[in-house]
Amino acid sequence: MTEIRVPTLGESVTEATIGRWFKKAGDPVAVDEPLVELETDKVTIEVPAPSAGTLSEIIAADGATVAVGALLGQITDGAGAAKPAAAPAKAAAPAAAAAAPAPAPAAAKAPPADAPLAPSVRKLSAETGIDASTVPGSGKDGRVTKGDMLAAIERAASAPTPVNQPAAAVQVRAPSPADDAAREERVKMTRLRQTIARRLKDVQNTAAMLTTFNEVDMTNVMALRAHYKDAFEKKHGAKLGFMGFFTKAVVQALKDIPAVNAEIDGSDLIYKNYYHIGVAVGTDKGLVVPVVRDCDHKSISDIEKSIADFGRRARDGQLKIDEMQGGTFTITNGGIYGSLMSTPILNAPQSGILGMHKIQERPMVVGGKIEVRPMMYLALSYDHRVIDGKEAVTFLVRVKESLEDPARLVLDL
């Protein structure tokens, strides 16, 4: 018998929701065949079969919330070893027994009230949130040992973990008239969508957020792209888009205005002398922000290839959690959907996010004459607790200058 358990999900992610099972109890499975889809706060992952055999039991049903290490189901090893699924009434008894805390040995004594905990016990208690005082001890004088804590963690992980939401987060709407209700469809929010909603609202409640605007004449960047795009794709195997130029322009501006690349930590400001740029990618399941690291050391071709790879894997649900962590600044390009103007919301704990928009031909006064130019609005949303208005405006001017004269990006000006 082989157990199927929730794998380690990444830094700061402790639980997931069962999206759907790809197999039913009694179905044969092959090694590494996807069995179940888990939705975390950041990504959706598939858990593969650890061995070949028959899926004999599904313990965590669709929609259940499970902790890291929780038991999802079991595989009976070997072909033809399938057993009929147990009746619900019979299955309930073992499940209840597994969730119940193991009784303390009859001879165990209650530890003294002031008995110190072993360092390993304190560490496990801090990491998992399990109160050591609630764990039956098997050590001398009833003291809790590391083995007792590990057993308690195993029991807690085996049971689905309910998600307790604060009452304020639950919005109750008035019932619709019967005629309207019959034409409505109620769908449970995915875990990713719930996390997006919570994080964006937290930012609005925490940061002193506002947006400043500018516009950029894209004539020179578009001419450069048109001239070199075929040679670029032939050499690098990737299309030459605008995001490489945007990213390099942002890095130049961040070097000039370091406050935009900073964040608040308590009463301190952390200035980051590295440039990990998040690129917002829209998917069917919601917005994700993979991070292109060390963009100051990457060429435009490196950045374009990274963004193309991230975009493809984001839409296929194959991004890793660590690929969406550690960003210092974010770029979001609503122009690909036709957005002409927007006020983006910060990607916490970052202090700035740059919104790029649709390139649209407009009449502009150039050298005293009216000319038609491809123009694009820029929008910088920033945390006024960290960034002053002068710094925000100067940052946008730096981005504008780099895009209107792309040679500055090559000459590091």
PyMOL commands that set and color helices and strands:
alter all, ss='L'
color gray80, all
select helices_A, chain A and resi 88-99+119-128+132-134+140-142+146-158+167-169+178-181+191-206+219-236+243-256+258-261+295-297+300-315+321-324+334-337+389-404+407-411
alter helices_A, ss='H'
color red, helices_A
select strands_A, chain A and resi 2-5+15-21+28-29+34-39+44-48+53-58+65-67+71-77+209-217+262-265+268-271+277-279+281-283+286-288+291-292+329-333+352-356+360-366+369-383
alter strands_A, ss='S'
color yellow, strands_A
deselect
rebuild
show_as cartoon
